[in-house]
Amino acid sequence: MGLLFLTAVISVLSGILYWIHRKQYKFAEKWPTVEPVFPLVGNTLKVVGKNDVERFEIVKRTFEACDRITKAWAGPKLFLLTSHPDLIQQLLNSPDCLEKPFLYKFAGFGKGLFTAKYHFWKGLRKRLNGTFNQQVVNGFVPLFVKCAEKMVAGLDKYVDGATVNVHKYTEIVFLEMACSTTLGGDIFERPGKHEFAVGLDLAFKGASKRMISPYLYPDAVYRLTSYCTELKNARKVVVDFFLK
């Protein structure tokens, strides 16, 4: 009798949750869905058992096949995908799209601008828009040129046609530009710049890996993996560098 009652309660609760879920995402019914999609797990099985390169290729092909908007499911979580430039521009400029999805918290940088929630980010966004207007950006052009020239000089050793990992150089030049324009001064003249660059790269790689691995979304599961420890260590290096 008790087992029958428990089964009935679970069935009713499951039905209520299913109804709430359908009602919440009813607006997305008109858009095509990434296939195959399965109950409860959604499209998660597409990336299970794949290495990082294979997962990246799956995500890449999914966006390439996307006409305007396509929906994907990571378990019960809905994702709306688009690679259409006009739609992306509308989303980035829309005041209704300021709340950042839960994926941003995977980087683990607390309450900074990168992960700031809606109520905090809304006011700061207006101030930042004026900070990086066209006139200000034009003033940074000499700095961008200097950073680019430094990168090209580093690539001179490969003029004979040797294989080169371009990411290694573009990563550094991007960090130099971003940090110098936002923090002021040549941040890469500080001691520990190499450790900082490596730590930041590992931190964002760790966050990206979790983003494309839905089975790592639950914190209880993620904390049991070595990825969690690696991300914490990398994040500490980055934070310590900025606190110097």
SVG drawing of the C-alpha trace seen along z (x, -y; Angstrom):
<svg xmlns="http://www.w3.org/2000/svg" viewBox="-2 -61 66 63">
<polyline fill="none" stroke="black" stroke-width="0.4" points="0.0,0.0 2.8,-2.3 4.7,-1.6 1.6,-2.2 1.0,-5.6 4.7,-6.6 4.4,-5.6 1.3,-7.7 2.9,-10.7 6.0,-10.5 3.8,-10.1 1.7,-13.2 4.8,-15.3 6.5,-14.2 3.4,-15.2 3.3,-18.6 6.9,-19.2 6.5,-18.1 3.5,-20.5 5.4,-23.4 8.4,-22.6 6.3,-22.5 4.5,-25.7 7.8,-27.5 9.3,-26.6 6.2,-26.7 7.5,-29.8 10.3,-27.7 8.0,-25.1 8.2,-26.8 11.9,-26.5 13.7,-23.3 15.5,-21.1 18.9,-19.6 18.6,-15.8 18.6,-13.3 16.9,-14.4 16.0,-12.0 13.7,-12.3 15.3,-13.7 18.8,-13.9 18.0,-15.9 20.9,-16.1 23.5,-15.3 24.3,-11.8 25.7,-13.5 28.8,-14.5 29.1,-11.7 32.2,-9.6 33.8,-12.1 37.1,-13.9 37.5,-17.7 38.2,-17.9 35.2,-15.7 32.9,-17.7 34.1,-21.0 33.4,-19.6 29.9,-18.6 29.2,-22.1 30.7,-23.6 28.6,-21.5 25.5,-22.2 25.9,-26.0 26.8,-25.6 23.6,-23.7 21.6,-26.4 19.5,-28.5 18.4,-31.3 17.5,-29.9 17.7,-26.3 17.1,-24.9 19.1,-22.3 18.6,-20.5 21.2,-19.8 18.9,-17.6 16.0,-19.9 18.0,-23.1 17.0,-24.8 19.6,-26.5 18.7,-28.7 21.5,-28.7 22.2,-31.2 25.1,-32.1 23.2,-34.7 25.0,-38.0 21.9,-40.1 20.3,-38.1 23.5,-38.2 23.7,-42.0 20.1,-42.3 20.7,-40.1 23.9,-42.0 22.1,-45.3 18.8,-44.3 18.0,-45.5 15.9,-42.4 19.0,-40.1 21.2,-41.3 20.8,-38.3 23.7,-36.0 23.1,-32.2 24.3,-29.8 27.2,-28.8 29.1,-32.0 29.5,-30.8 31.7,-27.9 34.6,-30.3 34.4,-30.8 35.4,-34.4 32.8,-35.4 30.9,-38.6 33.1,-40.3 31.8,-41.9 32.3,-38.7 29.8,-36.8 27.7,-39.7 24.0,-39.1 21.3,-41.3 20.7,-43.7 24.4,-44.5 25.3,-44.4 22.5,-46.6 23.8,-49.8 27.4,-49.1 26.7,-48.3 25.5,-51.9 28.6,-53.3 30.9,-51.0 29.3,-51.9 30.6,-55.4 34.0,-54.2 34.7,-52.4 33.2,-54.8 34.8,-55.2 37.1,-58.1 38.5,-56.1 39.0,-53.0 40.9,-55.1 43.1,-56.3 44.1,-52.7 45.1,-52.0 48.9,-52.8 48.8,-50.2 47.1,-47.6 49.8,-48.2 52.6,-47.8 51.1,-44.5 50.6,-43.2 54.2,-44.1 55.5,-42.3 53.5,-39.2 54.8,-39.4 58.3,-39.7 57.8,-36.5 56.6,-34.7 59.7,-35.7 61.4,-32.5 59.0,-30.5 59.5,-32.1 61.0,-28.9 57.6,-27.3 57.8,-25.4 54.6,-24.4 53.4,-26.9 50.7,-27.0 49.2,-30.4 46.9,-30.3 50.0,-30.6 50.8,-34.0 47.3,-35.3 46.4,-34.5 49.2,-36.6 48.5,-39.6 44.8,-39.5 45.6,-39.5 48.1,-42.3 45.5,-44.4 42.7,-43.6 44.6,-44.1 46.5,-47.2 43.3,-49.0 41.3,-48.2 43.9,-48.1 46.4,-50.6 50.1,-50.3 52.0,-47.3 50.6,-44.5 53.0,-42.0 56.0,-43.8 55.0,-42.5 56.7,-39.5 54.7,-36.3 53.3,-37.3 53.9,-33.8 52.2,-32.0 49.3,-34.5 48.9,-33.8 49.0,-30.0 46.6,-30.3 44.1,-32.3 44.2,-30.0 43.7,-27.0 40.8,-28.7 38.9,-29.5 39.7,-26.1 38.4,-24.4 35.2,-26.5 34.8,-25.8 35.2,-22.1 32.4,-22.1 30.2,-24.2 30.3,-21.6 30.0,-18.6 26.5,-18.7 27.1,-15.7 29.6,-18.0 26.9,-20.7 25.8,-19.4 28.2,-20.8 28.1,-17.6 29.4,-15.7 32.0,-18.3 33.6,-18.5 34.5,-14.8 36.6,-15.3 40.2,-16.5 38.9,-19.3 37.5,-21.1 40.9,-21.1 42.7,-22.2 40.3,-25.1 40.6,-26.2 44.4,-26.2 44.4,-28.1 41.9,-30.7 44.1,-31.3 47.1,-32.1 45.0,-34.7 43.5,-36.3 46.9,-36.4 48.5,-38.2 45.8,-40.9 46.2,-41.4 49.9,-42.1"/>
</svg>
